[in-house]
Amino acid sequence: MVYFKINGLGYNCGQTKDNCPQKAQSCSECIKRRLMDLGFEFDATAEVIKIDSVDKQLKLERETIWKKFLDVLNIKHILLMDKGSGLTLLNYAVSGVDIDENLLSGFIQANITFSESSEVSNKNVVPSFEYQFYEFQYKKFNILLKDGDIIRVCLILDHKASIKLRNQVFQFLESFEPQFKEELIKFQEKGVHFGFQDKIDYIVEFFNIYLMFPMTLARSIPPYELDKVKGNLVQKAIYNLAKEMLTIKTFFFINNMLIRLKNIADIEDEVILYEIYQLLERKIISPTSIETIANTIESGQTADHDKMIKSSLISPIINNNIDLEDLKEQLKTMDEFSARRWIKETKKKARAAAKDSKFQITLNEYNRALLIAKELNFKGEIAKISLKIFNIESKSKYIELDFNLEKAETAEKDGDVFNSINYYQHALKILDEFKVYSVADPRIKKLKKKIQKLREEI
């Protein structure tokens, strides 16, 4: 049987390609005619797509999700307005775009009045078999407007709305007004306060705005779900990259994930987004509101601050709350003997930290000692301390390099190609950027070949 998709609906025509009695007629026109006989109506926006194989169906699903994502990226602001008075019921900023809602509502009302005037041709209205839209420019943005029975939906967009987004606005009104009809009428008739949060949640879900939200991994993932992830090469790469990104920040964005994976392997954005979407559907990846992230960051900063205050004393400089600028001021009046003694004590603390492999503390102490030596022009000390700093940085980079190479090789043996490429790229970055290594280092060439070979396996 030949299967068709009609604006997201499936229809089995009941014929095979070889035995179809309507071969002379195009499939699209045949399907439309048969459905019109059943009472359906069609306009120029209707899409009929024939699917001959599972691969084509998967490709269609990927394209659908990608278009959905592009529509979300296009939306900058959503306003719900009372149709009669033009008053704003709800003003939801999808991005950081600053919109004066009072000015905008006046602009919209004037444009609608002008468009509906019998003395002008109605060029702003998008023709449709069942419903009408208003579309016009506001500053540098595109406005998409649709009237319902009670409210008016206004989308502020970067670009003109796609056919799918127009259809989505229509479907939103068809769903939203009946669900919140009582509250809408109370506002219209009595000015009763219109509750916000549940309506915002509804908008976020309906227009897929959550795809723009910061993302996190679920705290608890069932073993059978993890097994599914590990069995899918792209999903496994997304999951591992998410864990890596979350060690730096408490969240990541889908756009950043797309960029990172594109740098690892040449995979179409549609393919990556489709797999991210599957992880979202299965709640392995979860969207988090901006407010939640902001609160997490704020509490994290407070915890870090408290930790710093309670931490053990690292050096006399921290102990006495003297920053580097204050130290420079002190050095202006410090005698040579005191300065050399200070350098000696600072170097001693640096060596003690180095024994415990506390590289950052070691570097901090040596840098303080170097500052003192430079300010008083102790040339011998400057050379010695600089060499110490150079060696500590080299050692820490060697450790970081070895760690990434070991991880890359382990992932390669396990058949985890994406993760292997990711760690090899980290190692390559160390070799490329760190001044110890020359461009001619044979490992650079070797790693580039390794990465290229692994990409070819995907």
C-alpha positions as a printed NumPy array, in Angstrom:
array([[  0.   ,   0.   ,   0.   ],
       [  1.07 ,   3.596,  -0.573],
       [  0.887,   5.766,   2.513],
       [  0.432,   9.562,   2.494],
       [  0.954,  12.362,   4.988],
       [ -1.515,  15.264,   4.82 ],
       [ -0.475,  18.18 ,   7.059],
       [  0.692,  15.643,   9.64 ],
       [ -2.285,  13.269,   9.239],
       [ -1.77 ,   9.796,   7.792],
       [ -3.939,   8.406,   5.011],
       [ -3.695,   4.971,   3.385],
       [ -5.091,   5.223,  -0.148],
       [ -5.608,   1.44 ,  -0.383],
       [ -3.774,   1.064,  -3.713],
       [ -0.345,  -0.132,  -4.797],
       [  1.78 ,   1.853,  -7.23 ],
       [  1.661,  -0.889,  -9.874],
       [ -2.08 ,  -1.581,  -9.745],
       [ -3.496,   1.922,  -9.198],
       [ -6.419,   2.588, -11.596],
       [ -5.664,   6.344, -11.444],
       [ -2.079,   6.193, -12.737],
       [ -2.674,   9.006, -15.174],
       [ -3.634,  11.374, -12.357],
       [ -1.12 ,  12.788,  -9.852],
       [ -1.316,  11.177,  -6.411],
       [ -1.685,  14.547,  -4.702],
       [ -4.72 ,  15.566,  -6.771],
       [ -6.249,  12.096,  -6.43 ],
       [ -5.952,  12.165,  -2.639],
       [ -7.423,  15.667,  -2.436],
       [-10.354,  14.709,  -4.691],
       [-11.136,  11.589,  -2.677],
       [-11.005,  13.479,   0.604],
       [-13.169,  16.294,  -0.777],
       [-15.757,  13.639,  -1.563],
       [-15.656,  12.797,   2.152],
       [-16.282,  16.438,   3.101],
       [-12.73 ,  17.745,   3.52 ],
       [-11.762,  21.16 ,   2.166],
       [ -8.337,  22.189,   0.834],
       [ -6.528,  25.413,   0.036],
       [ -3.101,  26.214,  -1.418],
       [ -1.384,  25.572,   1.94 ],
       [ -2.299,  21.857,   2.037],
       [  0.669,  19.484,   1.749],
       [  0.353,  15.894,   0.531],
       [  3.603,  13.934,   0.805],
       [  3.975,  10.362,  -0.43 ],
       [  6.08 ,   8.049,   1.729],
       [  7.499,   5.   ,  -0.014],
       [  9.846,   3.704,   2.706],
       [ 10.713,   3.796,   6.406],
       [ 13.821,   5.864,   5.58 ],
       [ 11.72 ,   8.495,   3.837],
       [  9.28 ,   8.556,   6.737],
       [ 12.181,   9.089,   9.176],
       [ 13.554,  11.861,   6.946],
       [ 10.135,  13.516,   6.921],
       [  9.901,  13.347,  10.71 ],
       [ 13.363,  14.9  ,  11.025],
       [ 12.425,  17.711,   8.652],
       [  9.178,  18.313,  10.554],
       [ 10.995,  18.66 ,  13.896],
       [ 13.647,  20.893,  12.301],
       [ 10.959,  23.21 ,  10.864],
       [  9.324,  23.259,  14.285],
       [ 12.654,  24.381,  15.793],
       [ 13.094,  27.097,  13.148],
       [  9.585,  28.373,  13.905],
       [ 10.469,  28.634,  17.598],
       [ 13.683,  30.522,  16.771],
       [ 11.602,  32.924,  14.69 ],
       [  9.256,  33.883,  17.565],
       [ 10.44 ,  36.836,  19.654],
       [  7.289,  37.809,  21.523],
       [  3.72 ,  36.527,  22.015],
       [  0.851,  38.79 ,  22.984],
       [ -2.74 ,  37.818,  23.789],
       [ -5.115,  40.761,  23.47 ],
       [ -8.795,  41.331,  24.09 ],
       [-10.383,  41.384,  20.643],
       [-12.921,  44.113,  21.457],
       [-10.895,  46.631,  23.462],
       [ -7.389,  45.785,  22.217],
       [ -6.157,  45.593,  25.843],
       [ -3.247,  43.236,  26.498],
       [ -4.22 ,  40.101,  28.411],
       [ -0.813,  38.45 ,  28.398],
       [  2.618,  39.59 ,  27.248],
       [  5.223,  36.818,  26.954],
       [  8.783,  37.591,  25.845],
       [ 10.334,  34.551,  24.183],
       [ 13.649,  36.373,  23.673],
       [ 15.156,  39.509,  25.199],
       [ 13.414,  41.781,  22.683],
       [ 11.977,  44.884,  24.381],
       [  8.443,  45.635,  23.139],
       [  6.244,  48.525,  24.267],
       [  2.938,  46.642,  24.419],
       [  0.78 ,  49.792,  24.619],
       [  2.436,  51.312,  21.57 ],
       [  2.222,  48.004,  19.726],
       [ -1.477,  47.461,  20.534],
       [ -2.281,  50.954,  19.23 ],
       [ -0.275,  50.254,  16.081],
       [ -2.1  ,  46.937,  15.574],
       [ -5.542,  48.469,  16.115],
       [ -4.803,  51.201,  13.568],
       [ -3.57 ,  48.682,  10.987],
       [ -6.612,  46.428,  11.409],
       [ -8.988,  49.365,  11.086],
       [ -7.152,  50.45 ,   7.941],
       [ -7.119,  46.905,   6.513],
       [-10.848,  46.431,   7.096],
       [-11.765,  49.752,   5.541],
       [-13.895,  49.366,   2.419],
       [-11.91 ,  52.151,   0.767],
       [ -8.645,  50.221,   0.629],
       [ -7.649,  46.885,  -0.8  ],
       [ -6.954,  44.4  ,   1.986],
       [ -3.372,  43.479,   1.128],
       [ -2.346,  42.568,   4.661],
       [ -4.766,  39.667,   4.973],
       [ -3.468,  36.24 ,   4.078],
       [ -6.237,  34.419,   2.13 ],
       [ -7.294,  31.051,   3.512],
       [-10.235,  28.752,   2.95 ],
       [-11.417,  29.066,   6.538],
       [ -9.594,  31.807,   8.388],
       [ -7.748,  35.092,   7.93 ],
       [ -4.464,  36.47 ,   9.219],
       [ -3.138,  39.993,   9.375],
       [  0.552,  40.42 ,   8.571],
       [  2.505,  43.684,   8.647],
       [  5.83 ,  45.225,   9.68 ],
       [  6.507,  46.789,  13.079],
       [  9.931,  48.432,  13.279],
       [ 12.331,  45.659,  12.186],
       [  9.927,  42.836,  13.078],
       [  7.137,  40.968,  11.302],
       [  3.737,  40.827,  12.98 ],
       [  1.419,  37.832,  12.58 ],
       [ -2.083,  38.417,  13.908],
       [ -5.128,  36.179,  14.166],
       [ -8.537,  37.016,  15.646],
       [-10.516,  34.441,  17.581],
       [-14.03 ,  34.814,  18.98 ],
       [-12.823,  36.547,  22.156],
       [ -9.096,  37.2  ,  21.893],
       [ -6.482,  38.239,  19.371],
       [ -3.155,  36.383,  19.109],
       [ -0.155,  38.458,  18.099],
       [  3.262,  36.953,  17.276],
       [  6.29 ,  39.232,  16.86 ],
       [  8.678,  37.461,  14.501],
       [ 12.112,  37.935,  12.991],
       [ 10.927,  36.761,   9.579],
       [  7.658,  36.025,   7.829],
       [  5.707,  33.17 ,   9.378],
       [  5.861,  29.747,   7.775],
       [  2.677,  28.002,   6.695],
       [  3.079,  25.602,   9.627],
       [  3.357,  28.46 ,  12.116],
       [  0.197,  30.096,  10.715],
       [ -1.644,  26.811,  11.062],
       [ -0.296,  26.48 ,  14.597],
       [ -1.677,  29.91 ,  15.55 ],
       [ -5.085,  28.911,  14.225],
       [ -4.966,  25.622,  16.159],
       [ -3.875,  27.521,  19.283],
       [ -6.98 ,  29.702,  19.183],
       [ -9.206,  26.687,  18.552],
       [ -7.768,  25.048,  21.687],
       [ -7.088,  28.038,  23.977],
       [-10.405,  29.898,  23.842],
       [-12.659,  26.96 ,  24.811],
       [-10.266,  25.935,  27.616],
       [-10.094,  29.409,  29.233],
       [-13.431,  30.775,  27.965],
       [-14.871,  31.527,  31.411],
       [-11.845,  33.556,  32.525],
       [-11.676,  35.394,  29.21 ],
       [-15.328,  36.436,  29.382],
       [-14.925,  37.593,  33.021],
       [-12.019,  39.802,  31.962],
       [-13.965,  41.127,  28.974],
       [-17.132,  41.899,  30.909],
       [-15.899,  42.746,  34.423],
       [-12.162,  43.361,  34.094],
       [-11.423,  40.432,  36.437],
       [ -7.681,  39.714,  36.668],
       [ -6.479,  37.252,  34.074],
       [ -4.282,  34.532,  35.695],
       [ -0.861,  34.335,  34.044],
       [  1.274,  31.335,  34.913],
       [ -0.968,  28.506,  33.738],
       [ -1.553,  30.395,  30.464],
       [  2.191,  30.919,  29.989],
       [  2.81 ,  27.224,  30.607],
       [  0.164,  26.44 ,  28.009],
       [  1.791,  28.776,  25.448],
       [  5.275,  27.387,  26.139],
       [  4.059,  23.842,  25.518],
       [  1.824,  24.606,  22.546],
       [  4.378,  26.633,  20.569],
       [  7.317,  24.415,  21.673],
       [  9.019,  27.425,  23.298],
       [ 10.706,  25.01 ,  25.715],
       [ 13.132,  24.138,  22.893],
       [ 14.744,  27.526,  23.593],
       [ 15.04 ,  26.918,  27.34 ],
       [ 18.241,  25.915,  29.147],
       [ 18.529,  22.123,  29.233],
       [ 19.682,  19.715,  31.923],
       [ 19.94 ,  15.943,  32.241],
       [ 17.35 ,  14.167,  34.357],
       [ 18.636,  13.36 ,  37.836],
       [ 17.352,   9.82 ,  37.684],
       [ 17.273,   7.876,  34.416],
       [ 15.891,   4.31 ,  34.364],
       [ 18.453,   1.654,  33.312],
       [ 16.35 ,   0.555,  30.33 ],
       [ 16.359,   4.155,  29.024],
       [ 20.147,   4.356,  29.396],
       [ 20.44 ,   1.094,  27.458],
       [ 18.398,   2.668,  24.639],
       [ 20.682,   5.704,  24.65 ],
       [ 23.815,   3.558,  24.489],
       [ 22.339,   1.632,  21.569],
       [ 21.95 ,   4.818,  19.498],
       [ 25.253,   6.358,  18.369],
       [ 23.986,   9.954,  18.109],
       [ 21.952,   9.839,  21.334],
       [ 24.952,   8.427,  23.18 ],
       [ 27.095,  11.305,  21.876],
       [ 24.462,  13.869,  22.944],
       [ 24.226,  12.302,  26.41 ],
       [ 28.013,  12.244,  26.929],
       [ 28.442,  15.797,  25.628],
       [ 25.624,  16.99 ,  27.885],
       [ 27.406,  15.5  ,  30.915],
       [ 30.628,  17.22 ,  29.86 ],
       [ 28.925,  20.593,  29.302],
       [ 27.135,  20.342,  32.648],
       [ 30.453,  20.057,  34.486],
       [ 31.179,  23.634,  33.374],
       [ 27.682,  25.128,  33.714],
       [ 24.473,  23.9  ,  35.284],
       [ 22.726,  23.976,  31.9  ],
       [ 23.267,  23.88 ,  28.153],
       [ 21.318,  25.07 ,  25.108],
       [ 20.228,  22.993,  22.112],
       [ 22.011,  25.389,  19.75 ],
       [ 25.308,  24.839,  21.591],
       [ 24.806,  21.079,  21.429],
       [ 24.237,  21.288,  17.656],
       [ 27.465,  23.281,  17.217],
       [ 29.526,  20.918,  19.411],
       [ 28.331,  17.791,  17.615],
       [ 28.855,  19.403,  14.208],
       [ 32.482,  20.055,  15.214],
       [ 32.926,  16.403,  16.159],
       [ 31.337,  14.85 ,  13.069],
       [ 29.686,  16.093,   9.893],
       [ 26.085,  15.198,  10.745],
       [ 23.057,  17.112,   9.506],
       [ 21.447,  19.425,  12.062],
       [ 18.1  ,  17.762,  11.358],
       [ 19.492,  14.383,  12.442],
       [ 21.006,  15.756,  15.675],
       [ 17.88 ,  17.719,  16.587],
       [ 15.664,  14.694,  15.927],
       [ 17.658,  12.623,  18.438],
       [ 17.649,  15.48 ,  20.977],
       [ 13.888,  15.641,  20.547],
       [ 13.603,  11.898,  21.272],
       [ 15.592,  12.408,  24.496],
       [ 13.275,  15.285,  25.43 ],
       [ 10.206,  13.142,  24.752],
       [ 11.614,  10.396,  26.989],
       [ 12.531,  13.004,  29.662],
       [ 16.241,  12.114,  29.617],
       [ 16.903,  15.762,  28.755],
       [ 14.694,  18.287,  30.532],
       [ 14.048,  21.974,  29.796],
       [ 14.487,  24.308,  32.758],
       [ 13.078,  27.808,  33.12 ],
       [ 15.419,  30.808,  33.055],
       [ 14.227,  31.753,  36.562],
       [ 15.228,  28.346,  37.955],
       [ 18.672,  28.597,  36.365],
       [ 19.138,  32.129,  37.717],
       [ 18.238,  30.981,  41.25 ],
       [ 20.624,  28.012,  40.939],
       [ 23.474,  30.262,  39.803],
       [ 22.791,  32.749,  42.599],
       [ 22.71 ,  30.044,  45.289],
       [ 25.829,  28.454,  43.775],
       [ 27.69 ,  31.758,  43.903],
       [ 26.691,  32.207,  47.544],
       [ 27.91 ,  28.688,  48.373],
       [ 31.219,  29.323,  46.585],
       [ 31.641,  32.576,  48.478],
       [ 31.   ,  30.853,  51.83 ],
       [ 33.392,  28.053,  50.885],
       [ 36.118,  30.569,  50.06 ],
       [ 35.707,  32.319,  53.405],
       [ 35.842,  29.006,  55.328],
       [ 38.755,  27.576,  53.323],
       [ 42.144,  27.045,  54.919],
       [ 44.651,  29.852,  54.664],
       [ 46.65 ,  29.672,  51.464],
       [ 49.02 ,  32.592,  51.887],
       [ 49.58 ,  35.694,  53.998],
       [ 48.174,  37.748,  51.113],
       [ 44.749,  36.031,  51.288],
       [ 44.915,  35.862,  55.074],
       [ 45.212,  39.629,  55.346],
       [ 42.644,  40.273,  52.565],
       [ 45.272,  42.088,  50.524],
       [ 44.743,  41.925,  46.77 ],
       [ 47.501,  42.301,  44.196],
       [ 47.014,  46.051,  43.807],
       [ 47.412,  46.546,  47.532],
       [ 50.505,  44.352,  47.411],
       [ 52.012,  46.59 ,  44.733],
       [ 51.39 ,  49.596,  46.964],
       [ 53.106,  47.881,  49.899],
       [ 56.094,  46.963,  47.758],
       [ 56.742,  50.64 ,  47.043],
       [ 57.836,  51.134,  50.655],
       [ 59.162,  47.627,  51.357],
       [ 62.894,  47.128,  51.884],
       [ 64.84 ,  44.507,  49.931],
       [ 65.314,  42.189,  52.91 ],
       [ 61.552,  42.038,  53.681],
       [ 60.731,  41.504,  50.022],
       [ 63.164,  38.604,  49.653],
       [ 61.821,  37.034,  52.849],
       [ 58.278,  37.335,  51.501],
       [ 59.329,  35.701,  48.237],
       [ 60.966,  32.869,  50.163],
       [ 57.837,  32.216,  52.239],
       [ 55.582,  32.35 ,  49.178],
       [ 57.806,  29.897,  47.264],
       [ 57.76 ,  27.565,  50.265],
       [ 53.958,  27.502,  50.238],
       [ 54.026,  26.91 ,  46.474],
       [ 56.306,  23.876,  46.887],
       [ 54.046,  22.46 ,  49.614],
       [ 51.01 ,  22.795,  47.336],
       [ 52.951,  21.18 ,  44.464],
       [ 53.663,  18.085,  46.615],
       [ 49.896,  17.636,  47.027],
       [ 49.408,  18.126,  43.248],
       [ 47.429,  21.328,  43.877],
       [ 48.552,  22.929,  40.629],
       [ 46.316,  25.996,  40.71 ],
       [ 47.336,  26.923,  44.252],
       [ 50.978,  26.347,  43.293],
       [ 50.655,  28.66 ,  40.287],
       [ 48.897,  31.318,  42.38 ],
       [ 51.745,  31.339,  44.92 ],
       [ 54.492,  31.443,  42.311],
       [ 52.694,  34.261,  40.472],
       [ 52.584,  36.286,  43.695],
       [ 56.288,  35.672,  44.2  ],
       [ 56.938,  36.681,  40.58 ],
       [ 55.016,  39.917,  41.073],
       [ 57.192,  40.841,  44.065],
       [ 60.371,  39.965,  42.151],
       [ 59.329,  42.057,  39.129],
       [ 58.299,  45.076,  41.197],
       [ 61.7  ,  45.155,  42.931],
       [ 63.589,  44.051,  39.797],
       [ 65.171,  40.913,  41.319],
       [ 66.412,  39.561,  37.964],
       [ 67.72 ,  36.277,  39.361],
       [ 64.464,  35.54 ,  41.148],
       [ 62.399,  36.538,  38.063],
       [ 64.198,  33.933,  35.93 ],
       [ 63.951,  31.176,  38.564],
       [ 60.264,  31.76 ,  39.362],
       [ 59.328,  32.093,  35.672],
       [ 60.952,  28.72 ,  35.011],
       [ 59.031,  27.213,  37.938],
       [ 55.738,  28.56 ,  36.546],
       [ 56.606,  27.245,  33.089],
       [ 57.355,  23.77 ,  34.481],
       [ 54.175,  23.64 ,  36.588],
       [ 52.052,  24.645,  33.581],
       [ 53.839,  22.016,  31.48 ],
       [ 53.221,  19.321,  34.07 ],
       [ 49.523,  20.128,  34.42 ],
       [ 49.125,  20.169,  30.629],
       [ 50.916,  16.821,  30.331],
       [ 48.471,  15.355,  32.856],
       [ 45.488,  16.888,  31.036],
       [ 46.828,  15.619,  27.701],
       [ 47.352,  12.084,  29.018],
       [ 43.878,  12.078,  30.557],
       [ 42.193,  13.035,  27.263],
       [ 44.245,  10.577,  25.205],
       [ 43.427,   7.756,  27.613],
       [ 39.708,   8.613,  27.515],
       [ 39.781,   8.838,  23.697],
       [ 41.485,   5.457,  23.301],
       [ 39.102,   3.781,  25.768],
       [ 36.071,   5.214,  23.942],
       [ 37.521,   4.093,  20.601],
       [ 37.967,   0.514,  21.87 ],
       [ 34.373,   0.543,  23.152],
       [ 33.113,   1.661,  19.729],
       [ 31.998,   5.027,  21.139],
       [ 33.1  ,   7.005,  18.062],
       [ 31.624,  10.399,  18.997],
       [ 33.103,  10.411,  22.482],
       [ 36.447,   9.222,  21.129],
       [ 36.566,  12.098,  18.602],
       [ 35.566,  14.543,  21.333],
       [ 38.479,  13.527,  23.621],
       [ 40.949,  13.409,  20.718],
       [ 39.886,  16.961,  19.823],
       [ 40.531,  18.09 ,  23.406],
       [ 44.003,  16.498,  23.236],
       [ 44.667,  18.108,  19.857],
       [ 43.692,  21.505,  21.243],
       [ 46.238,  21.113,  24.053],
       [ 48.954,  20.193,  21.555],
       [ 47.99 ,  23.045,  19.218],
       [ 47.779,  25.77 ,  21.849],
       [ 50.317,  24.858,  24.494],
       [ 53.641,  26.576,  23.915],
       [ 55.761,  23.56 ,  24.958],
       [ 54.928,  21.748,  21.761],
       [ 56.054,  22.832,  18.305],
       [ 53.795,  22.654,  15.248],
       [ 56.007,  19.82 ,  13.99 ],
       [ 55.081,  17.568,  16.928],
       [ 54.226,  14.241,  15.207],
       [ 51.311,  13.666,  17.585],
       [ 49.398,  16.581,  16.05 ],
       [ 49.456,  15.002,  12.604],
       [ 48.687,  11.578,  14.063],
       [ 45.676,  12.842,  16.017],
       [ 44.27 ,  14.696,  13.003],
       [ 44.482,  11.488,  10.95 ],
       [ 42.861,   9.545,  13.794],
       [ 39.969,  12.02 ,  14.012],
       [ 39.466,  11.943,  10.233],
       [ 39.403,   8.135,  10.221],
       [ 36.857,   8.008,  13.023],
       [ 34.638,  10.527,  11.23 ],
       [ 34.652,   8.305,   8.164],
       [ 33.322,   5.443,  10.297],
       [ 30.177,   7.403,  11.235]])
